[in-house]
Amino acid sequence: MIRAASTLIALLIMAEPGSESVDVKDRGAVDLATFECRDTPRSTLIQRACYDRAQAAMIVSVRGAYYQYCDLPPATFDALMAAPSMGQFFKRNFAGGGRYGCRSGPVPNE
């Protein structure tokens, strides 16, 4: 029993951490390895927001569905995170893809 527990612990320590991927609407699976993700418990609309500064890309979970936005300046992401109402900020700046929709620009991580 002790040997089995020791083996399991050794395997867990030596295992490489896997990167997380999410299923993004209209995109499929996107690897979040290069994204910094934050849970957003103070918002009832947005559960999680992930941002990749190098690619200027954001992935956000809105009511459980993930959406991706491209060519998003860091200041805009920071403003979303600091907004008194993240939901209102999101609806005003991102609803329907708008100017940050990925369909017209390059698709990060593909």
Buried (B, 14 or more C-beta within 10 A) or exposed (E): EEEEEEEEEEEEEEEEEEEEEBEBEEBEEBEBEBBEBEEBEEBEBBBBBBBBEEBBBBBBBBEEEBBBBBBBEEEBBEEBBEBEEBBEBBEEBBEEBEEBBBEEBEBBBE
